[in-house]
Amino acid sequence: MITIGKPEIKRINNTVRLQAVITIGEKEDILWYAVEDKYGNFLTEDRADAFVIGLLWKALEHGYDIHVEAPISERLYFTINSFLIPIISQFYNYKKINVICEQLDSNPIPNAGAVGTGLSCGIDSFSTIYENLMNDKPKNYQITHFTFFNTGSHGRYGKNWTRVLYKNRIKITRACANELGKELIIVNSNVSQFVSFDFQATHTLRNMSAVLALQKLFNVYYYSSTYHIKDFKLSTKDSAYYDVLNLSMLSTESVNLFSTCPNFSRVDKTRLVAKFEPAYKYLNVCTRSAYNCGKCNKCLRTLLTLEMIGALENFKSLFNLKSYYLNRAKFIEKVKAEYNSDSLLKEIYDEMVRTNFLSDQK
């Protein structure tokens, strides 16, 4: 059994924490989400939604029911118990667990009506921003805030290199947010301490737990899709494959969560980003560092796509192109060999065929 205590607010130096005591068996610990002091009033201490979702993978993996000693949103309670937990449990062959709570609240939390999205400065992130800012959206669905979460994407919790990468990426993100004229909310958390699964398999719930910690701020939140909707499937490797399902299950009476650009391939998204001038200074796709190494899979995938669509010149200052050209031929062979088993490589291969790119390389 996992027991979640009543959330509380703690001020520590220049940050404000939303935290709760977590009891797993006989062991007590604290799960927390921290923001800068000026955003502290938006932390949602009167609902335990964030903690339930932050701990859901832990509970599923070990077959623990979750007992919540504080109110949670009625819609969230209904959707995860009725749909999300049974679906994931059956797919992973886990024991079906239950979230137990005697205090369900169906009232929307009064909030600032903000519209948020993550600003990782990657292709998916920039395509969401471009599509929203450059198209005519209703006022209540126009992006007002960017977010940057430390929930596991920068490496293992507590490691020194993780902190270094996190801080370096913040510098890029903060500069980009300033140029785009939007507020940037940074959420730090120790949720990774409670999740042993790989980040890719669990990122949706980790990141949405941070959004649910800010229900006094957000009315709408956009989570950038990774894959085209035609590739929808339940997957143990990457929860992004079924984000359309996840996000509908994790929305509450107070905040609506949307998967953005699900009808775009990664090649199509790269075309959008190639038209977005701020990306020429801030695009960051590397898995290894805040400077794009030019040789990891994400860098190679992005650079080859930019080259195919004739946009590499605009981004050359952001990548180690020497490394790219040293690894380019090998990566093209990888695309040709593995496109049938990798949807993102398949999109690149299809573009190669469509544009006769491979013929031009002979």
Backbone hydrogen bonds, N-H to C=O, Kabsch-Sander energy under -0.5 kcal/mol:
donor,donor_aa,acceptor,acceptor_aa,energy
2,I,65,D,-2.9
3,T,1,M,-0.5
3,T,23,T,-2.8
4,I,67,H,-2.8
5,G,3,T,-0.6
5,G,21,V,-2.8
8,E,19,Q,-2.6
10,K,17,R,-2.5
12,I,10,K,-0.6
12,I,15,T,-2.5
15,T,12,I,-2.3
16,V,35,V,-2.8
17,R,10,K,-3.8
18,L,33,Y,-3.0
19,Q,8,E,-2.7
19,Q,17,R,-0.6
20,A,31,L,-1.8
22,I,29,D,-3.4
23,T,3,T,-2.7
23,T,21,V,-0.5
24,I,22,I,-0.6
24,I,27,K,-2.8
25,G,1,M,-1.6
25,G,23,T,-0.6
26,E,24,I,-0.5
27,K,24,I,-1.9
29,D,22,I,-2.4
31,L,20,A,-2.0
33,Y,18,L,-2.2
34,A,188,N,-3.3
35,V,16,V,-2.3
37,D,14,N,-2.0
39,Y,36,E,-2.1
40,G,37,D,-1.6
42,F,39,Y,-1.7
43,L,40,G,-1.4
44,T,213,A,-2.1
45,E,43,L,-1.1
47,R,44,T,-0.7
48,A,71,P,-2.6
52,V,48,A,-2.0
53,I,49,D,-2.1
54,G,50,A,-2.4
55,L,51,F,-1.6
56,L,53,I,-0.7
59,A,55,L,-2.3
60,L,56,L,-2.7
61,E,57,W,-2.7
62,H,58,K,-1.7
63,G,59,A,-1.2
64,Y,59,A,-2.0
66,I,98,N,-2.5
67,H,2,I,-3.3
67,H,65,D,-0.5
68,V,66,I,-0.5
68,V,100,I,-2.9
69,E,4,I,-2.8
69,E,67,H,-0.5
72,I,103,Q,-1.7
74,E,105,D,-2.0
77,Y,73,S,-2.4
78,F,74,E,-2.5
79,T,75,R,-2.8
80,I,76,L,-2.4
81,N,77,Y,-1.7
82,S,78,F,-2.4
83,F,79,T,-2.1
84,L,79,T,-2.0
85,I,80,I,-2.8
87,I,83,F,-2.4
88,I,84,L,-2.6
89,S,85,I,-2.8
90,Q,86,P,-2.2
91,F,87,I,-2.3
92,Y,88,I,-2.8
93,N,89,S,-0.7
94,Y,89,S,-2.8
100,I,66,I,-3.7
100,I,98,N,-0.6
101,C,99,V,-0.5
102,E,68,V,-0.5
104,L,102,E,-0.5
105,D,72,I,-2.2
112,A,216,K,-1.4
114,A,217,L,-2.4
116,G,220,V,-2.3
117,T,145,H,-1.1
118,G,222,Y,-0.7
119,L,147,T,-2.9
120,S,118,G,-0.5
126,F,122,G,-2.7
127,S,123,I,-2.2
128,T,124,D,-1.9
129,I,125,S,-2.0
130,Y,126,F,-3.0
131,E,127,S,-2.5
132,N,128,T,-1.8
133,L,129,I,-3.1
134,M,130,Y,-2.5
137,K,135,N,-1.0
141,Y,138,P,-2.4
142,Q,139,K,-1.4
144,T,115,V,-3.0
145,H,115,V,-2.2
146,F,183,E,-3.3
147,T,117,T,-2.0
148,F,185,I,-2.1
150,N,187,V,-2.8
151,T,149,F,-0.7
155,G,152,G,-1.2
159,K,156,R,-1.6
163,R,159,K,-1.7
164,V,160,N,-2.1
165,L,161,W,-2.4
166,Y,162,T,-2.5
167,K,163,R,-2.4
168,N,164,V,-2.3
169,R,165,L,-2.4
170,I,166,Y,-1.9
171,K,167,K,-1.5
172,I,168,N,-1.3
173,T,169,R,-2.5
174,R,170,I,-3.3
175,A,171,K,-1.9
176,C,172,I,-2.1
177,A,173,T,-2.7
178,N,174,R,-2.2
179,E,175,A,-1.9
180,L,176,C,-2.1
181,G,177,A,-0.7
181,G,178,N,-0.8
182,K,177,A,-2.1
183,E,144,T,-0.9
185,I,146,F,-2.9
185,I,183,E,-0.5
186,I,184,L,-0.6
187,V,148,F,-2.3
187,V,185,I,-0.5
188,N,34,A,-2.4
188,N,186,I,-0.6
189,S,150,N,-1.1
190,N,32,W,-1.2
193,Q,190,N,-1.8
194,F,191,V,-1.7
195,V,192,S,-0.8
196,S,194,F,-0.5
201,A,198,D,-0.6
202,T,198,D,-0.8
202,T,199,F,-1.2
203,H,199,F,-1.5
206,R,202,T,-2.0
207,N,203,H,-2.9
208,M,204,T,-2.5
209,S,205,L,-1.6
210,A,206,R,-1.0
211,V,207,N,-1.5
212,L,208,M,-2.6
213,A,209,S,-0.9
214,L,211,V,-2.0
215,Q,212,L,-0.8
216,K,42,F,-1.3
217,L,214,L,-1.8
218,F,214,L,-2.2
219,N,114,A,-2.9
220,V,114,A,-1.8
221,Y,256,N,-2.6
222,Y,116,G,-3.0
223,Y,221,Y,-0.5
223,Y,258,F,-3.4
224,S,222,Y,-0.6
225,S,260,T,-2.0
229,I,262,P,-3.1
231,D,228,H,-2.2
232,F,229,I,-1.8
233,K,241,Y,-0.7
239,S,200,Q,-2.0
241,Y,238,D,-1.5
242,Y,239,S,-1.4
243,D,240,A,-1.4
245,L,242,Y,-0.6
246,N,242,Y,-2.5
247,L,243,D,-3.1
248,S,244,V,-0.9
249,M,245,L,-1.8
250,L,246,N,-1.5
251,S,247,L,-0.9
252,T,255,V,-2.2
256,N,219,N,-2.4
257,L,255,V,-0.5
258,F,221,Y,-2.5
260,T,223,Y,-1.9
260,T,258,F,-0.6
264,F,261,C,-1.5
269,K,265,S,-2.4
270,T,266,R,-2.3
271,R,267,V,-1.8
272,L,268,D,-1.8
273,V,269,K,-2.6
274,A,270,T,-2.2
275,K,271,R,-0.6
275,K,272,L,-1.5
276,F,273,V,-1.6
277,E,275,K,-0.8
279,A,276,F,-1.6
280,Y,277,E,-1.8
281,K,278,P,-1.4
282,Y,278,P,-1.4
283,L,279,A,-2.1
284,N,121,C,-3.4
292,N,318,L,-1.0
300,L,296,C,-2.8
301,R,297,N,-2.6
302,T,298,K,-2.3
303,L,299,C,-3.0
304,L,300,L,-2.4
305,T,301,R,-1.7
306,L,302,T,-2.7
307,E,303,L,-2.5
308,M,304,L,-2.4
309,I,305,T,-2.0
310,G,307,E,-1.2
311,A,306,L,-3.1
312,L,306,L,-0.8
314,N,311,A,-0.8
315,F,312,L,-1.6
316,K,312,L,-0.5
316,K,313,E,-0.9
318,L,315,F,-1.8
319,F,316,K,-0.7
320,N,292,N,-1.4
321,L,319,F,-1.4
324,Y,320,N,-1.6
325,Y,321,L,-2.7
326,L,322,K,-1.6
327,N,323,S,-1.4
327,N,324,Y,-0.6
328,R,324,Y,-1.5
331,F,327,N,-2.1
332,I,328,R,-2.5
333,E,329,A,-1.9
334,K,330,K,-1.7
335,V,331,F,-2.5
336,K,332,I,-2.2
337,A,333,E,-2.0
338,E,334,K,-2.4
339,Y,335,V,-1.3
341,S,338,E,-1.9
342,D,338,E,-0.6
342,D,339,Y,-0.6
346,K,342,D,-2.2
347,E,343,S,-1.6
348,I,344,L,-1.5
349,Y,345,L,-2.8
350,D,346,K,-2.7
351,E,347,E,-1.7
352,M,348,I,-2.3
353,V,349,Y,-2.4
354,R,350,D,-2.6
355,T,351,E,-2.2
356,N,352,M,-0.5
356,N,353,V,-0.9
357,F,352,M,-2.1
358,L,352,M,-0.5
360,D,356,N,-1.7
361,Q,357,F,-0.8
361,Q,358,L,-0.6
362,K,359,S,-1.2
